[in-house]
Amino acid sequence: MNREELRTLFWKQLELEADADRKAQLRLKDDVAQRRKLEDQHYYELLLADVQARKRREEIETIERNRANYVQVKALVEQIAAADDSKAARAARIAEEHQYLVIIASY
């Protein structure tokens, strides 16, 4: 083989190696992009799960607050009713005492 043929073979070999390296780089780039895509999908799914869990927790907290409010309102209504009953009983006693005093005063 002469020099020109060796040079041609050498450059061909270099081109083949460079092409193989470039293809390996492209495969690596694709692999990295695919991994990032999978990671992004994973983080998106984690975010969705977190949002759903927070929503469920907030719903439960709202239900618990509503129950506590109901119990408190019920207790207040009962206290008001008891106070009203007490006022009614007091008013009845006063009316009864008034009648008694009127009867006594008429003697």
N, CA, C and O atoms as a Tinker XYZ file with bonds, in Angstrom:
   428  protein
     1  N      0.832000   -1.167000    0.000000    73     2
     2  CA     0.000000    0.000000    0.000000    64     1     3
     3  C      0.883000    1.239000    0.000000    63     2     4     5
     4  O      1.918000    1.318000    0.663000    81     3
     5  N      0.423000    2.171000   -0.763000    73     3     6
     6  CA     1.211000    3.398000   -0.811000    64     5     7
     7  C      0.699000    4.389000    0.231000    63     6     8     9
     8  O     -0.293000    4.149000    0.920000    81     7
     9  N      1.396000    5.482000    0.315000    73     7    10
    10  CA     1.067000    6.488000    1.323000    64     9    11
    11  C     -0.336000    7.051000    1.163000    63    10    12    13
    12  O     -1.051000    7.255000    2.144000    81    11
    13  N     -0.711000    7.293000   -0.048000    73    11    14
    14  CA    -2.029000    7.883000   -0.323000    64    13    15
    15  C     -3.140000    6.929000    0.119000    63    14    16    17
    16  O     -4.123000    7.370000    0.714000    81    15
    17  N     -3.006000    5.677000   -0.150000    73    15    18
    18  CA    -3.999000    4.698000    0.268000    64    17    19
    19  C     -4.045000    4.584000    1.797000    63    18    20    21
    20  O     -5.120000    4.480000    2.388000    81    19
    21  N     -2.850000    4.606000    2.433000    73    19    22
    22  CA    -2.804000    4.548000    3.893000    64    21    23
    23  C     -3.473000    5.780000    4.502000    63    22    24    25
    24  O     -4.227000    5.683000    5.470000    81    23
    25  N     -3.182000    6.931000    3.916000    73    23    26
    26  CA    -3.801000    8.158000    4.402000    64    25    27
    27  C     -5.320000    8.072000    4.258000    63    26    28    29
    28  O     -6.052000    8.456000    5.171000    81    27
    29  N     -5.788000    7.578000    3.135000    73    27    30
    30  CA    -7.222000    7.438000    2.897000    64    29    31
    31  C     -7.831000    6.478000    3.908000    63    30    32    33
    32  O     -8.882000    6.760000    4.483000    81    31
    33  N     -7.175000    5.348000    4.125000    73    31    34
    34  CA    -7.665000    4.379000    5.112000    64    33    35
    35  C     -7.674000    4.980000    6.519000    63    34    36    37
    36  O     -8.610000    4.777000    7.291000    81    35
    37  N     -6.622000    5.717000    6.829000    73    35    38
    38  CA    -6.530000    6.346000    8.140000    64    37    39
    39  C     -7.684000    7.333000    8.356000    63    38    40    41
    40  O     -8.324000    7.326000    9.407000    81    39
    41  N     -7.941000    8.171000    7.364000    73    39    42
    42  CA    -9.033000    9.150000    7.476000    64    41    43
    43  C    -10.396000    8.459000    7.515000    63    42    44    45
    44  O    -11.304000    8.880000    8.232000    81    43
    45  N    -10.513000    7.404000    6.737000    73    43    46
    46  CA   -11.768000    6.629000    6.773000    64    45    47
    47  C    -11.990000    6.072000    8.172000    63    46    48    49
    48  O    -13.090000    6.150000    8.720000    81    47
    49  N    -10.920000    5.505000    8.745000    73    47    50
    50  CA   -11.009000    4.940000   10.094000    64    49    51
    51  C    -11.369000    6.039000   11.098000    63    50    52    53
    52  O    -12.216000    5.831000   11.967000    81    51
    53  N    -10.733000    7.199000   10.982000    73    51    54
    54  CA   -11.055000    8.318000   11.863000    64    53    55
    55  C    -12.503000    8.752000   11.699000    63    54    56    57
    56  O    -13.177000    9.034000   12.690000    81    55
    57  N    -12.987000    8.809000   10.476000    73    55    58
    58  CA   -14.386000    9.179000   10.223000    64    57    59
    59  C    -15.337000    8.164000   10.851000    63    58    60    61
    60  O    -16.347000    8.537000   11.448000    81    59
    61  N    -15.009000    6.882000   10.715000    73    59    62
    62  CA   -15.848000    5.834000   11.298000    64    61    63
    63  C    -15.861000    5.942000   12.829000    63    62    64    65
    64  O    -16.914000    5.815000   13.453000    81    63
    65  N    -14.698000    6.174000   13.425000    73    63    66
    66  CA   -14.619000    6.315000   14.876000    64    65    67
    67  C    -15.381000    7.560000   15.339000    63    66    68    69
    68  O    -16.104000    7.523000   16.334000    81    67
    69  N    -15.209000    8.668000   14.598000    73    67    70
    70  CA   -15.914000    9.904000   14.948000    64    69    71
    71  C    -17.423000    9.704000   14.817000    63    70    72    73
    72  O    -18.197000   10.182000   15.647000    81    71
    73  N    -17.826000    9.000000   13.777000    73    71    74
    74  CA   -19.246000    8.717000   13.580000    64    73    75
    75  C    -19.779000    7.836000   14.707000    63    74    76    77
    76  O    -20.876000    8.074000   15.212000    81    75
    77  N    -19.016000    6.828000   15.100000    73    75    78
    78  CA   -19.421000    5.944000   16.195000    64    77    79
    79  C    -19.496000    6.741000   17.500000    63    78    80    81
    80  O    -20.430000    6.566000   18.282000    81    79
    81  N    -18.513000    7.615000   17.734000    73    79    82
    82  CA   -18.539000    8.458000   18.939000    64    81    83
    83  C    -19.763000    9.375000   18.933000    63    82    84    85
    84  O    -20.436000    9.530000   19.952000    81    83
    85  N    -20.038000    9.967000   17.799000    73    83    86
    86  CA   -21.194000   10.874000   17.698000    64    85    87
    87  C    -22.492000   10.108000   17.946000    63    86    88    89
    88  O    -23.381000   10.600000   18.641000    81    87
    89  N    -22.604000    8.912000   17.384000    73    87    90
    90  CA   -23.802000    8.100000   17.618000    64    89    91
    91  C    -23.924000    7.733000   19.101000    63    90    92    93
    92  O    -25.025000    7.733000   19.650000    81    91
    93  N    -22.807000    7.424000   19.742000    73    91    94
    94  CA   -22.826000    7.101000   21.171000    64    93    95
    95  C    -23.258000    8.332000   21.971000    63    94    96    97
    96  O    -24.028000    8.214000   22.924000    81    95
    97  N    -22.764000    9.513000   21.587000    73    95    98
    98  CA   -23.165000   10.744000   22.266000    64    97    99
    99  C    -24.666000   10.994000   22.104000    63    98   100   101
   100  O    -25.347000   11.387000   23.052000    81    99
   101  N    -25.165000   10.762000   20.904000    73    99   102
   102  CA   -26.596000   10.964000   20.661000    64   101   103
   103  C    -27.447000    9.979000   21.459000    63   102   104   105
   104  O    -28.496000   10.342000   21.991000    81   103
   105  N    -26.980000    8.717000   21.538000    73   103   106
   106  CA   -27.699000    7.730000   22.345000    64   105   107
   107  C    -27.700000    8.138000   23.813000    63   106   108   109
   108  O    -28.716000    8.030000   24.499000    81   107
   109  N    -26.542000    8.608000   24.286000    73   107   110
   110  CA   -26.437000    9.053000   25.670000    64   109   111
   111  C    -27.361000   10.245000   25.914000    63   110   112   113
   112  O    -28.037000   10.313000   26.940000    81   111
   113  N    -27.385000   11.176000   24.973000    73   111   114
   114  CA   -28.259000   12.348000   25.089000    64   113   115
   115  C    -29.723000   11.905000   25.140000    63   114   116   117
   116  O    -30.502000   12.415000   25.945000    81   115
   117  N    -30.091000   10.954000   24.280000    73   115   118
   118  CA   -31.462000   10.428000   24.286000    64   117   119
   119  C    -31.783000    9.721000   25.601000    63   118   120   121
   120  O    -32.881000    9.861000   26.141000    81   119
   121  N    -30.801000    8.953000   26.115000    73   119   122
   122  CA   -31.003000    8.264000   27.397000    64   121   123
   123  C    -31.223000    9.261000   28.529000    63   122   124   125
   124  O    -32.108000    9.082000   29.366000    81   123
   125  N    -30.413000   10.304000   28.546000    73   123   126
   126  CA   -30.546000   11.330000   29.581000    64   125   127
   127  C    -31.904000   12.023000   29.465000    63   126   128   129
   128  O    -32.574000   12.262000   30.469000    81   127
   129  N    -32.304000   12.343000   28.227000    73   127   130
   130  CA   -33.606000   12.991000   28.022000    64   129   131
   131  C    -34.741000   12.070000   28.472000    63   130   132   133
   132  O    -35.708000   12.527000   29.080000    81   131
   133  N    -34.626000   10.791000   28.177000    73   131   134
   134  CA   -35.653000    9.826000   28.591000    64   133   135
   135  C    -35.714000    9.718000   30.109000    63   134   136   137
   136  O    -36.802000    9.665000   30.683000    81   135
   137  N    -34.543000    9.683000   30.772000    73   135   138
   138  CA   -34.516000    9.625000   32.236000    64   137   139
   139  C    -35.144000   10.883000   32.840000    63   138   140   141
   140  O    -35.903000   10.803000   33.806000    81   139
   141  N    -34.822000   12.034000   32.270000    73   139   142
   142  CA   -35.410000   13.282000   32.764000    64   141   143
   143  C    -36.923000   13.265000   32.593000    63   142   144   145
   144  O    -37.668000   13.707000   33.468000    81   143
   145  N    -37.358000   12.752000   31.458000    73   143   146
   146  CA   -38.796000   12.663000   31.213000    64   145   147
   147  C    -39.455000   11.756000   32.248000    63   146   148   149
   148  O    -40.520000   12.087000   32.770000    81   147
   149  N    -38.839000   10.627000   32.548000    73   147   150
   150  CA   -39.374000    9.717000   33.558000    64   149   151
   151  C    -39.361000   10.368000   34.943000    63   150   152   153
   152  O    -40.313000   10.222000   35.710000    81   151
   153  N    -38.272000   11.091000   35.261000    73   151   154
   154  CA   -38.214000   11.791000   36.544000    64   153   155
   155  C    -39.304000   12.852000   36.624000    63   154   156   157
   156  O    -39.978000   12.982000   37.646000    81   155
   157  N    -39.473000   13.607000   35.549000    73   155   158
   158  CA   -40.517000   14.633000   35.527000    64   157   159
   159  C    -41.890000   14.004000   35.737000    63   158   160   161
   160  O    -42.712000   14.530000   36.487000    81   159
   161  N    -42.131000   12.882000   35.076000    73   159   162
   162  CA   -43.404000   12.182000   35.233000    64   161   163
   163  C    -43.574000   11.715000   36.675000    63   162   164   165
   164  O    -44.657000   11.822000   37.249000    81   163
   165  N    -42.491000   11.197000   37.253000    73   163   166
   166  CA   -42.532000   10.726000   38.642000    64   165   167
   167  C    -42.846000   11.885000   39.589000    63   166   168   169
   168  O    -43.707000   11.760000   40.460000    81   167
   169  N    -42.148000   13.014000   39.420000    73   167   170
   170  CA   -42.403000   14.173000   40.282000    64   169   171
   171  C    -43.808000   14.721000   40.070000    63   170   172   173
   172  O    -44.439000   15.193000   41.016000    81   171
   173  N    -44.299000   14.665000   38.849000    73   171   174
   174  CA   -45.669000   15.111000   38.571000    64   173   175
   175  C    -46.666000   14.225000   39.318000    63   174   176   177
   176  O    -47.620000   14.722000   39.916000    81   175
   177  N    -46.440000   12.915000   39.279000    73   175   178
   178  CA   -47.319000   11.987000   39.994000    64   177   179
   179  C    -47.249000   12.214000   41.503000    63   178   180   181
   180  O    -48.271000   12.159000   42.187000    81   179
   181  N    -46.044000   12.470000   42.025000    73   179   182
   182  CA   -45.907000   12.778000   43.449000    64   181   183
   183  C    -46.654000   14.067000   43.790000    63   182   184   185
   184  O    -47.312000   14.146000   44.827000    81   183
   185  N    -46.554000   15.064000   42.932000    73   183   186
   186  CA   -47.250000   16.323000   43.161000    64   185   187
   187  C    -48.761000   16.102000   43.174000    63   186   188   189
   188  O    -49.462000   16.628000   44.039000    81   187
   189  N    -49.263000   15.322000   42.211000    73   187   190
   190  CA   -50.698000   15.030000   42.183000    64   189   191
   191  C    -51.144000   14.308000   43.451000    63   190   192   193
   192  O    -52.184000   14.626000   44.028000    81   191
   193  N    -50.343000   13.335000   43.874000    73   191   194
   194  CA   -50.680000   12.598000   45.102000    64   193   195
   195  C    -50.682000   13.540000   46.300000    63   194   196   197
   196  O    -51.546000   13.438000   47.171000    81   195
   197  N    -49.714000   14.460000   46.348000    73   195   198
   198  CA   -49.644000   15.426000   47.437000    64   197   199
   199  C    -50.865000   16.344000   47.425000    63   198   200   201
   200  O    -51.448000   16.620000   48.473000    81   199
   201  N    -51.246000   16.810000   46.251000    73   199   202
   202  CA   -52.411000   17.694000   46.136000    64   201   203
   203  C    -53.668000   16.956000   46.573000    63   202   204   205
   204  O    -54.492000   17.510000   47.300000    81   203
   205  N    -53.821000   15.710000   46.136000    73   203   206
   206  CA   -54.996000   14.928000   46.522000    64   205   207
   207  C    -55.015000   14.662000   48.028000    63   206   208   209
   208  O    -56.069000   14.733000   48.659000    81   207
   209  N    -53.857000   14.359000   48.601000    73   207   210
   210  CA   -53.784000   14.116000   50.046000    64   209   211
   211  C    -54.125000   15.386000   50.816000    63   210   212   213
   212  O    -54.846000   15.343000   51.813000    81   211
   213  N    -53.602000   16.520000   50.347000    73   211   214
   214  CA   -53.910000   17.793000   51.013000    64   213   215
   215  C    -55.398000   18.094000   50.915000    63   214   216   217
   216  O    -56.007000   18.561000   51.877000    81   215
   217  N    -55.982000   17.826000   49.749000    73   215   218
   218  CA   -57.410000   18.075000   49.569000    64   217   219
   219  C    -58.233000   17.195000   50.514000    63   218   220   221
   220  O    -59.177000   17.671000   51.144000    81   219
   221  N    -57.873000   15.912000   50.611000    73   219   222
   222  CA   -58.582000   15.002000   51.527000    64   221   223
   223  C    -58.425000   15.469000   52.971000    63   222   224   225
   224  O    -59.388000   15.460000   53.738000    81   223
   225  N    -57.201000   15.878000   53.345000    73   223   226
   226  CA   -56.954000   16.350000   54.703000    64   225   227
   227  C    -57.789000   17.601000   54.992000    63   226   228   229
   228  O    -58.371000   17.724000   56.069000    81   227
   229  N    -57.846000   18.519000   54.039000    73   227   230
   230  CA   -58.640000   19.738000   54.228000    64   229   231
   231  C    -60.126000   19.411000   54.333000    63   230   232   233
   232  O    -60.843000   20.035000   55.115000    81   231
   233  N    -60.596000   18.433000   53.549000    73   231   234
   234  CA   -62.001000   18.029000   53.635000    64   233   235
   235  C    -62.301000   17.444000   55.016000    63   234   236   237
   236  O    -63.336000   17.745000   55.612000    81   235
   237  N    -61.401000   16.615000   55.516000    73   235   238
   238  CA   -61.587000   16.013000   56.833000    64   237   239
   239  C    -61.562000   17.092000   57.906000    63   238   240   241
   240  O    -62.384000   17.081000   58.823000    81   239
   241  N    -60.614000   18.029000   57.792000    73   239   242
   242  CA   -60.549000   19.123000   58.773000    64   241   243
   243  C    -61.826000   19.969000   58.737000    63   242   244   245
   244  O    -62.322000   20.397000   59.778000    81   243
   245  N    -62.350000   20.204000   57.537000    73   243   246
   246  CA   -63.586000   20.977000   57.403000    64   245   247
   247  C    -64.742000   20.240000   58.063000    63   246   248   249
   248  O    -65.543000   20.847000   58.773000    81   247
   249  N    -64.832000   18.942000   57.834000    73   247   250
   250  CA   -65.895000   18.139000   58.446000    64   249   251
   251  C    -65.759000   18.182000   59.968000    63   250   252   253
   252  O    -66.750000   18.346000   60.681000    81   251
   253  N    -64.533000   18.033000   60.459000    73   251   254
   254  CA   -64.324000   18.065000   61.910000    64   253   255
   255  C    -64.668000   19.437000   62.483000    63   254   256   257
   256  O    -65.275000   19.524000   63.550000    81   255
   257  N    -64.286000   20.514000   61.785000    73   255   258
   258  CA   -64.641000   21.860000   62.249000    64   257   259
   259  C    -66.148000   22.045000   62.262000    63   258   260   261
   260  O    -66.704000   22.610000   63.204000    81   259
   261  N    -66.813000   21.563000   61.203000    73   259   262
   262  CA   -68.272000   21.681000   61.141000    64   261   263
   263  C    -68.938000   20.910000   62.279000    63   262   264   265
   264  O    -69.908000   21.384000   62.870000    81   263
   265  N    -68.420000   19.735000   62.581000    73   263   266
   266  CA   -68.965000   18.960000   63.699000    64   265   267
   267  C    -68.766000   19.706000   65.014000    63   266   268   269
   268  O    -69.686000   19.800000   65.826000    81   267
   269  N    -67.568000   20.232000   65.220000    73   267   270
   270  CA   -67.286000   20.982000   66.451000    64   269   271
   271  C    -68.192000   22.207000   66.537000    63   270   272   273
   272  O    -68.721000   22.518000   67.604000    81   271
   273  N    -68.370000   22.898000   65.420000    73   271   274
   274  CA   -69.257000   24.063000   65.401000    64   273   275
   275  C    -70.690000   23.656000   65.723000    63   274   276   277
   276  O    -71.388000   24.355000   66.458000    81   275
   277  N    -71.126000   22.527000   65.172000    73   275   278
   278  CA   -72.474000   22.038000   65.438000    64   277   279
   279  C    -72.659000   21.759000   66.925000    63   278   280   281
   280  O    -73.663000   22.148000   67.521000    81   279
   281  N    -71.685000   21.085000   67.510000    73   279   282
   282  CA   -71.768000   20.764000   68.945000    64   281   283
   283  C    -71.811000   22.052000   69.761000    63   282   284   285
   284  O    -72.586000   22.163000   70.711000    81   283
   285  N    -70.978000   23.024000   69.388000    73   283   286
   286  CA   -70.946000   24.288000   70.121000    64   285   287
   287  C    -72.269000   25.046000   69.966000    63   286   288   289
   288  O    -72.805000   25.567000   70.944000    81   287
   289  N    -72.791000   25.105000   68.747000    73   287   290
   290  CA   -74.070000   25.787000   68.524000    64   289   291
   291  C    -75.186000   25.077000   69.280000    63   290   292   293
   292  O    -76.045000   25.727000   69.876000    81   291
   293  N    -75.177000   23.753000   69.258000    73   291   294
   294  CA   -76.200000   22.990000   69.979000    64   293   295
   295  C    -76.145000   23.304000   71.468000    63   294   296   297
   296  O    -77.182000   23.493000   72.105000    81   295
   297  N    -74.928000   23.361000   72.029000    73   295   298
   298  CA   -74.782000   23.675000   73.454000    64   297   299
   299  C    -75.277000   25.091000   73.742000    63   298   300   301
   300  O    -75.939000   25.330000   74.752000    81   299
   301  N    -74.952000   26.031000   72.844000    73   299   302
   302  CA   -75.416000   27.405000   73.044000    64   301   303
   303  C    -76.936000   27.492000   72.958000    63   302   304   305
   304  O    -77.560000   28.203000   73.746000    81   303
   305  N    -77.534000   26.781000   72.018000    73   303   306
   306  CA   -78.998000   26.771000   71.894000    64   305   307
   307  C    -79.624000   26.197000   73.157000    63   306   308   309
   308  O    -80.632000   26.706000   73.649000    81   307
   309  N    -79.020000   25.134000   73.677000    73   307   310
   310  CA   -79.538000   24.544000   74.914000    64   309   311
   311  C    -79.400000   25.522000   76.080000    63   310   312   313
   312  O    -80.301000   25.628000   76.913000    81   311
   313  N    -78.274000   26.238000   76.142000    73   311   314
   314  CA   -78.084000   27.232000   77.206000    64   313   315
   315  C    -79.110000   28.356000   77.082000    63   314   316   317
   316  O    -79.679000   28.798000   78.080000    81   315
   317  N    -79.342000   28.815000   75.850000    73   315   318
   318  CA   -80.330000   29.876000   75.621000    64   317   319
   319  C    -81.716000   29.388000   76.016000    63   318   320   321
   320  O    -82.475000   30.112000   76.660000    81   319
   321  N    -82.048000   28.150000   75.628000    73   319   322
   322  CA   -83.355000   27.585000   75.984000    64   321   323
   323  C    -83.483000   27.480000   77.496000    63   322   324   325
   324  O    -84.536000   27.785000   78.056000    81   323
   325  N    -82.420000   27.051000   78.152000    73   323   326
   326  CA   -82.458000   26.945000   79.613000    64   325   327
   327  C    -82.611000   28.327000   80.230000    63   326   328   329
   328  O    -83.356000   28.499000   81.195000    81   327
   329  N    -81.916000   29.308000   79.681000    73   327   330
   330  CA   -82.036000   30.675000   80.197000    64   329   331
   331  C    -83.449000   31.201000   79.970000    63   330   332   333
   332  O    -84.023000   31.862000   80.836000    81   331
   333  N    -84.008000   30.898000   78.785000    73   331   334
   334  CA   -85.386000   31.317000   78.509000    64   333   335
   335  C    -86.356000   30.651000   79.477000    63   334   336   337
   336  O    -87.275000   31.290000   79.989000    81   335
   337  N    -86.141000   29.355000   79.722000    73   335   338
   338  CA   -86.992000   28.643000   80.680000    64   337   339
   339  C    -86.855000   29.278000   82.057000    63   338   340   341
   340  O    -87.841000   29.458000   82.772000    81   339
   341  N    -85.632000   29.613000   82.416000    73   339   342
   342  CA   -85.387000   30.227000   83.718000    64   341   343
   343  C    -86.079000   31.585000   83.800000    63   342   344   345
   344  O    -86.676000   31.917000   84.824000    81   343
   345  N    -86.001000   32.368000   82.730000    73   343   346
   346  CA   -86.669000   33.668000   82.683000    64   345   347
   347  C    -88.181000   33.493000   82.772000    63   346   348   349
   348  O    -88.857000   34.244000   83.474000    81   347
   349  N    -88.707000   32.507000   82.065000    73   347   350
   350  CA   -90.153000   32.251000   82.090000    64   349   351
   351  C    -90.584000   31.838000   83.492000    63   350   352   353
   352  O    -91.611000   32.297000   83.991000    81   351
   353  N    -89.806000   30.979000   84.119000    73   351   354
   354  CA   -90.142000   30.537000   85.478000    64   353   355
   355  C    -90.076000   31.722000   86.436000    63   354   356   357
   356  O    -90.941000   31.867000   87.300000    81   355
   357  N    -89.065000   32.565000   86.292000    73   355   358
   358  CA   -88.937000   33.748000   87.154000    64   357   359
   359  C    -90.105000   34.700000   86.935000    63   358   360   361
   360  O    -90.677000   35.236000   87.885000    81   359
   361  N    -90.451000   34.901000   85.651000    73   359   362
   362  CA   -91.587000   35.780000   85.346000    64   361   363
   363  C    -92.870000   35.211000   85.942000    63   362   364   365
   364  O    -93.702000   35.965000   86.446000    81   363
   365  N    -93.041000   33.894000   85.890000    73   363   366
   366  CA   -94.240000   33.264000   86.475000    64   365   367
   367  C    -94.247000   33.454000   87.981000    63   366   368   369
   368  O    -95.294000   33.734000   88.565000    81   367
   369  N    -93.074000   33.303000   88.629000    73   367   370
   370  CA   -92.995000   33.504000   90.073000    64   369   371
   371  C    -93.329000   34.954000   90.444000    63   370   372   373
   372  O    -94.051000   35.219000   91.406000    81   371
   373  N    -92.782000   35.884000   89.651000    73   371   374
   374  CA   -93.058000   37.307000   89.922000    64   373   375
   375  C    -94.547000   37.593000   89.766000    63   374   376   377
   376  O    -95.145000   38.298000   90.579000    81   375
   377  N    -95.136000   37.037000   88.711000    73   375   378
   378  CA   -96.572000   37.242000   88.505000    64   377   379
   379  C    -97.367000   36.640000   89.655000    63   378   380   381
   380  O    -98.339000   37.233000   90.121000    81   379
   381  N    -96.964000   35.492000   90.099000    73   379   382
   382  CA   -97.651000   34.831000   91.217000    64   381   383
   383  C    -97.504000   35.651000   92.499000    63   382   384   385
   384  O    -98.466000   35.829000   93.247000    81   383
   385  N    -96.271000   36.153000   92.746000    73   383   386
   386  CA   -96.052000   36.992000   93.932000    64   385   387
   387  C    -96.870000   38.285000   93.835000    63   386   388   389
   388  O    -97.416000   38.767000   94.827000    81   387
   389  N    -96.941000   38.824000   92.637000    73   387   390
   390  CA   -97.715000   40.041000   92.426000    64   389   391
   391  C    -99.192000   39.785000   92.756000    63   390   392   393
   392  O    -99.832000   40.583000   93.441000    81   391
   393  N    -99.711000   38.678000   92.265000    73   391   394
   394  CA  -101.112000   38.335000   92.568000    64   393   395
   395  C   -101.309000   38.158000   94.070000    63   394   396   397
   396  O   -102.312000   38.601000   94.629000    81   395
   397  N   -100.359000   37.517000   94.708000    73   395   398
   398  CA  -100.449000   37.296000   96.152000    64   397   399
   399  C   -100.456000   38.631000   96.885000    63   398   400   401
   400  O   -101.226000   38.849000   97.819000    81   399
   401  N    -99.549000   39.540000   96.419000    73   399   402
   402  CA   -99.496000   40.857000   97.056000    64   401   403
   403  C   -100.786000   41.640000   96.814000    63   402   404   405
   404  O   -101.267000   42.354000   97.694000    81   403
   405  N   -101.338000   41.497000   95.609000    73   403   406
   406  CA  -102.599000   42.179000   95.303000    64   405   407
   407  C   -103.700000   41.648000   96.216000    63   406   408   409
   408  O   -104.506000   42.422000   96.731000    81   407
   409  N   -103.738000   40.342000   96.416000    73   407   410
   410  CA  -104.752000   39.741000   97.281000    64   409   411
   411  C   -104.567000   40.223000   98.714000    63   410   412   413
   412  O   -105.535000   40.568000   99.391000    81   411
   413  N   -103.327000   40.245000   99.169000    73   411   414
   414  CA  -103.041000   40.681000  100.536000    64   413   415
   415  C   -103.388000   42.166000  100.696000    63   414   416   417
   416  O   -103.937000   42.574000  101.719000    81   415
   417  N   -103.070000   42.951000   99.698000    73   415   418
   418  CA  -103.336000   44.380000   99.764000    64   417   419
   419  C   -104.833000   44.652000   99.752000    63   418   420   421
   420  O   -105.274000   45.670000  100.284000    81   419
   421  N   -105.614000   43.777000   99.166000    73   419   422
   422  CA  -107.045000   44.009000   99.116000    64   421   423
   423  C   -107.715000   43.707000  100.446000    63   422   424   425
   424  O   -108.869000   44.104000  100.611000    81   423
   425  N   -107.103000   43.051000  101.388000    73   423   426
   426  CA  -107.696000   42.749000  102.710000    64   425   427
   427  C   -107.654000   43.917000  103.571000    63   426   428
   428  O   -108.104000   43.857000  104.715000    81   427
